[in-house]
């Protein structure tokens, strides 16, 4: 379907195209579009075309509905606002750069991958493999659900958000999380250089094989957390329902309240208000970490 386009000239004399109120369903409907506003557009229909906004530059998308595959691949310098990208989009953003997405739903299975410098704010993300192999990914005030979110990404920020899933942040590097709730098992496995502040972390087997993980003023819930970790730091944290913690880890920890059990910490010092049991048995490695109870 062809579109009706209005040409507007901005104060800097650069021409911008406005595409409004149209429906597109063909292959590469707006391929290579640049310096444009796309508003109140529907990408859906019987032609079932792919890659509607592929290879676009300097575009602003607002109040649009995407129901076709791969709409925003290789797109640079863009914004998407008040829009929806349905399950049918599958891999909605791949190889995109320098973009901002706000008040938008992303429900495709592989919503963002191999992208650089992308910010999501006030978004609803339901994506099994969200955020794989990205660099400079920022998530602000959003809700996320997925099974393997953020796999092998780096330079990631998550603030004021809620994440529900499994196997989150595996192999991630350079991550900051603040004022968020994580309800997900096997979090931070093999992660490096991670700082989590003022957050709640629920789930089994937290932080195994991590390196340089720092938790500040966090509430930690779940069995067998923080084992086989290197350069692990806890500052003024709570550990609720945590048993068999810190096995074979290099750790410096200050913990408020009670810990159910601590098992064979490899080195360092763990300071707690109380502990149910300190286990010093069945160790394959040296377990010289101190456990100190406050008086």
MOVENKA-V644901 format. One record per residue. N is the residue number from 1. RES is the residue in three letters. OMEGA is omega in degrees with one decimal (* if undefined). NEAR is the number of other ideal C-beta (glycine too) atoms within 10 Angstrom. D_CENTER is the distance of its C-alpha to the mean C-alpha in Angstrom with 1 decimal. Layout:
N_RES_OMEGA_NEAR_D_CENTER ; N_RES_OMEGA_NEAR_D_CENTER
This chain:
1_UNK_177.8_10_36.5 ; 2_UNK_-177.3_8_37.4 ; 3_UNK_169.9_15_36.1 ; 4_UNK_-174.5_9_38.0 ; 5_UNK_175.2_12_36.6 ; 6_UNK_178.6_10_37.6 ; 7_UNK_175.5_8_37.9 ; 8_UNK_177.9_10_37.3 ; 9_UNK_-179.8_9_38.0 ; 10_UNK_-177.3_9_36.1 ; 11_UNK_178.8_5_37.8 ; 12_UNK_174.1_5_37.0 ; 13_UNK_176.4_6_38.9 ; 14_UNK_-179.1_9_35.9 ; 15_UNK_174.1_10_36.1 ; 16_UNK_175.1_16_33.2 ; 17_UNK_171.8_17_33.3 ; 18_UNK_176.7_14_32.4 ; 19_UNK_-170.2_22_31.7 ; 20_UNK_170.1_15_32.0 ; 21_UNK_-178.2_10_32.7 ; 22_UNK_172.1_19_32.8 ; 23_UNK_-179.1_13_31.7 ; 24_UNK_176.0_23_30.9 ; 25_UNK_-177.0_17_30.6 ; 26_UNK_178.6_16_32.0 ; 27_UNK_177.2_14_30.4 ; 28_UNK_-172.1_15_28.8 ; 29_UNK_-179.3_26_30.1 ; 30_UNK_-176.2_23_29.1 ; 31_UNK_175.3_12_28.5 ; 32_UNK_178.7_11_28.6 ; 33_UNK_177.9_20_28.8 ; 34_UNK_178.7_13_28.6 ; 35_UNK_-172.1_15_29.3 ; 36_UNK_167.1_22_29.0 ; 37_UNK_177.4_16_27.9 ; 38_UNK_-172.5_27_27.0 ; 39_UNK_176.9_18_27.4 ; 40_UNK_-179.6_14_28.2 ; 41_UNK_176.1_23_28.0 ; 42_UNK_175.0_15_27.5 ; 43_UNK_-177.2_26_26.5 ; 44_UNK_175.7_17_28.0 ; 45_UNK_-172.1_15_31.4 ; 46_UNK_179.0_6_33.7 ; 47_UNK_173.4_12_33.4 ; 48_UNK_-177.4_13_29.8 ; 49_UNK_-177.8_18_29.1 ; 50_UNK_166.0_16_25.9 ; 51_UNK_-173.4_18_24.2 ; 52_UNK_-177.4_28_25.4 ; 53_UNK_-179.6_29_23.9 ; 54_UNK_176.9_22_23.6 ; 55_UNK_178.7_17_24.5 ; 56_UNK_-178.6_25_24.7 ; 57_UNK_172.7_16_24.8 ; 58_UNK_178.8_16_24.8 ; 59_UNK_174.4_24_24.3 ; 60_UNK_-176.6_17_23.3 ; 61_UNK_-177.0_26_22.5 ; 62_UNK_176.9_18_23.2 ; 63_UNK_179.5_15_23.9 ; 64_UNK_179.2_23_23.6 ; 65_UNK_-179.3_14_23.2 ; 66_UNK_178.6_28_21.9 ; 67_UNK_179.0_17_23.1 ; 68_UNK_-171.6_25_23.7 ; 69_UNK_166.7_18_21.8 ; 70_UNK_-171.7_22_20.0 ; 71_UNK_-170.0_28_20.7 ; 72_UNK_177.0_28_18.9 ; 73_UNK_176.2_22_19.2 ; 74_UNK_179.0_17_20.3 ; 75_UNK_-176.1_25_20.2 ; 76_UNK_176.1_17_20.4 ; 77_UNK_-171.7_16_20.8 ; 78_UNK_168.9_23_19.8 ; 79_UNK_174.9_17_18.7 ; 80_UNK_-175.8_29_18.1 ; 81_UNK_173.1_17_19.0 ; 82_UNK_-175.8_15_20.1 ; 83_UNK_177.0_21_19.7 ; 84_UNK_174.2_16_18.7 ; 85_UNK_-168.6_28_17.5 ; 86_UNK_175.6_17_18.7 ; 87_UNK_-177.9_13_18.4 ; 88_UNK_178.5_16_21.1 ; 89_UNK_-178.6_26_19.0 ; 90_UNK_-178.6_18_17.3 ; 91_UNK_-167.9_19_15.7 ; 92_UNK_-178.6_26_15.6 ; 93_UNK_172.3_28_14.4 ; 94_UNK_175.9_19_15.2 ; 95_UNK_178.8_15_16.6 ; 96_UNK_-177.0_26_16.2 ; 97_UNK_168.2_16_16.5 ; 98_UNK_-178.8_17_16.7 ; 99_UNK_176.6_22_15.6 ; 100_UNK_-179.1_16_14.7 ; 101_UNK_-180.0_29_13.9 ; 102_UNK_178.3_18_14.9 ; 103_UNK_-173.8_17_16.3 ; 104_UNK_174.9_24_15.5 ; 105_UNK_176.6_17_14.6 ; 106_UNK_-172.7_26_12.9 ; 107_UNK_177.1_19_14.2 ; 108_UNK_-173.3_25_14.8 ; 109_UNK_-177.7_16_14.1 ; 110_UNK_-164.0_19_12.5 ; 111_UNK_-177.5_31_11.3 ; 112_UNK_-179.7_29_9.9 ; 113_UNK_177.0_21_11.2 ; 114_UNK_-179.4_15_13.1 ; 115_UNK_179.9_25_12.5 ; 116_UNK_171.1_15_13.4 ; 117_UNK_178.1_16_13.0 ; 118_UNK_176.9_21_11.2 ; 119_UNK_172.2_17_10.6 ; 120_UNK_179.3_28_9.7 ; 121_UNK_-180.0_18_11.9 ; 122_UNK_-179.0_16_13.3 ; 123_UNK_173.0_22_11.8 ; 124_UNK_-176.0_15_12.0 ; 125_UNK_171.7_25_9.7 ; 126_UNK_-169.1_18_11.4 ; 127_UNK_-174.8_28_10.6 ; 128_UNK_-175.7_15_11.4 ; 129_UNK_-176.0_18_10.0 ; 130_UNK_167.0_30_7.1 ; 131_UNK_-179.6_30_6.0 ; 132_UNK_169.6_20_8.8 ; 133_UNK_177.9_15_10.9 ; 134_UNK_177.0_24_9.7 ; 135_UNK_179.2_16_11.2 ; 136_UNK_-179.1_17_10.8 ; 137_UNK_-179.2_23_7.6 ; 138_UNK_179.3_17_7.8 ; 139_UNK_-174.4_27_6.6 ; 140_UNK_172.4_15_9.9 ; 141_UNK_-173.5_16_11.7 ; 142_UNK_174.7_24_9.8 ; 143_UNK_-177.0_16_9.9 ; 144_UNK_174.2_27_7.6 ; 145_UNK_-180.0_18_9.6 ; 146_UNK_-178.9_24_9.5 ; 147_UNK_-178.9_15_11.2 ; 148_UNK_-177.1_19_9.5 ; 149_UNK_171.5_30_5.7 ; 150_UNK_-179.4_31_4.9 ; 151_UNK_171.0_20_8.7 ; 152_UNK_175.2_15_10.7 ; 153_UNK_-180.0_26_8.8 ; 154_UNK_-179.1_17_10.3 ; 155_UNK_-174.8_17_10.7 ; 156_UNK_173.2_21_7.2 ; 157_UNK_174.5_16_7.6 ; 158_UNK_-176.0_28_6.5 ; 159_UNK_174.6_17_9.9 ; 160_UNK_-174.3_15_12.0 ; 161_UNK_176.6_24_9.5 ; 162_UNK_-179.8_15_9.8 ; 163_UNK_175.0_26_7.9 ; 164_UNK_-179.9_17_10.5 ; 165_UNK_177.6_24_10.7 ; 166_UNK_169.0_16_11.9 ; 167_UNK_-173.5_18_11.5 ; 168_UNK_174.0_29_7.9 ; 169_UNK_177.9_31_7.2 ; 170_UNK_179.9_20_10.6 ; 171_UNK_177.1_17_12.3 ; 172_UNK_179.2_27_9.8 ; 173_UNK_-179.6_18_12.0 ; 174_UNK_-175.6_17_12.2 ; 175_UNK_173.2_22_9.4 ; 176_UNK_175.9_16_10.4 ; 177_UNK_179.4_26_9.5 ; 178_UNK_171.9_15_12.3 ; 179_UNK_-177.1_13_13.9 ; 180_UNK_176.8_22_11.4 ; 181_UNK_177.7_17_12.0 ; 182_UNK_177.6_26_10.4 ; 183_UNK_-167.8_18_12.7 ; 184_UNK_-179.1_25_12.0 ; 185_UNK_176.3_17_14.3 ; 186_UNK_-178.5_18_14.4 ; 187_UNK_174.3_33_11.5 ; 188_UNK_176.6_30_11.5 ; 189_UNK_-179.9_19_14.3 ; 190_UNK_178.3_16_15.6 ; 191_UNK_-179.1_24_13.1 ; 192_UNK_175.3_18_14.9 ; 193_UNK_-178.8_17_15.3 ; 194_UNK_174.1_22_12.8 ; 195_UNK_177.9_15_13.9 ; 196_UNK_-177.5_27_13.1 ; 197_UNK_168.6_16_15.5 ; 198_UNK_-174.9_12_17.0 ; 199_UNK_174.8_22_14.6 ; 200_UNK_-179.8_17_15.3 ; 201_UNK_179.5_25_14.1 ; 202_UNK_175.6_18_15.8 ; 203_UNK_-177.2_21_16.4 ; 204_UNK_167.3_15_18.6 ; 205_UNK_-179.3_17_18.6 ; 206_UNK_164.6_29_16.2 ; 207_UNK_178.9_27_15.8 ; 208_UNK_176.6_22_18.4 ; 209_UNK_177.8_16_19.4 ; 210_UNK_178.1_26_17.1 ; 211_UNK_-179.3_17_18.7 ; 212_UNK_176.6_16_18.6 ; 213_UNK_178.2_25_16.5 ; 214_UNK_177.9_17_17.6 ; 215_UNK_-178.2_27_17.2 ; 216_UNK_176.5_16_19.1 ; 217_UNK_-178.7_14_20.5 ; 218_UNK_170.7_21_18.2 ; 219_UNK_-175.8_17_19.3 ; 220_UNK_-179.0_26_18.8 ; 221_UNK_173.9_17_19.9 ; 222_UNK_-173.5_21_20.8 ; 223_UNK_171.2_16_23.0 ; 224_UNK_179.2_17_23.2 ; 225_UNK_161.4_28_20.5 ; 226_UNK_178.7_26_20.2 ; 227_UNK_178.0_23_22.6 ; 228_UNK_-178.6_18_23.4 ; 229_UNK_175.5_26_21.4 ; 230_UNK_177.0_16_22.8 ; 231_UNK_-178.6_16_22.9 ; 232_UNK_-179.7_24_21.3 ; 233_UNK_171.7_18_21.9 ; 234_UNK_-178.9_27_21.8 ; 235_UNK_173.2_14_23.2 ; 236_UNK_-179.4_12_24.7 ; 237_UNK_169.4_19_22.5 ; 238_UNK_176.5_18_23.5 ; 239_UNK_-173.2_28_23.4 ; 240_UNK_-179.0_14_24.4 ; 241_UNK_-176.8_13_25.5 ; 242_UNK_177.3_23_24.6 ; 243_UNK_177.7_17_27.2 ; 244_UNK_-175.9_16_27.8 ; 245_UNK_168.0_29_25.4 ; 246_UNK_-178.5_31_25.2 ; 247_UNK_176.3_24_27.2 ; 248_UNK_179.5_21_27.9 ; 249_UNK_170.0_30_25.6 ; 250_UNK_-165.2_17_26.4 ; 251_UNK_165.8_25_25.6 ; 252_UNK_-171.4_16_26.6 ; 253_UNK_169.8_26_25.9 ; 254_UNK_-170.9_16_27.2 ; 255_UNK_174.8_23_26.7 ; 256_UNK_177.0_15_28.0 ; 257_UNK_-169.0_12_29.8 ; 258_UNK_170.8_15_30.3 ; 259_UNK_-175.6_26_28.8 ; 260_UNK_176.5_15_30.1 ; 261_UNK_177.6_16_30.6 ; 262_UNK_-174.5_28_29.9 ; 263_UNK_167.4_21_30.7 ; 264_UNK_173.5_22_31.9 ; 265_UNK_-172.7_28_29.8 ; 266_UNK_-179.4_21_30.6 ; 267_UNK_178.0_16_31.1 ; 268_UNK_-175.4_17_30.6 ; 269_UNK_178.6_13_31.1 ; 270_UNK_-179.7_23_29.7 ; 271_UNK_-176.6_15_31.2 ; 272_UNK_171.4_20_31.1 ; 273_UNK_175.7_13_33.2 ; 274_UNK_179.4_10_34.1 ; 275_UNK_-179.3_18_33.3 ; 276_UNK_-177.4_11_34.6 ; 277_UNK_169.6_12_35.2 ; 278_UNK_-173.4_17_34.8 ; 279_UNK_178.3_16_35.1 ; 280_UNK_-179.6_12_36.9 ; 281_UNK_176.1_7_37.7 ; 282_UNK_-177.9_9_36.7 ; 283_UNK_176.5_13_35.1 ; 284_UNK_-178.1_8_34.9 ; 285_UNK_174.8_11_34.2 ; 286_UNK_177.8_10_35.4 ; 287_UNK_-173.7_19_34.2 ; 288_UNK_179.1_10_35.4 ; 289_UNK_179.3_22_32.7 ; 290_UNK_171.3_12_34.4 ; 291_UNK_-175.8_16_33.7 ; 292_UNK_178.3_11_35.4 ; 293_UNK_179.5_11_36.0 ; 294_UNK_177.9_10_36.7 ; 295_UNK_*_4_40.2
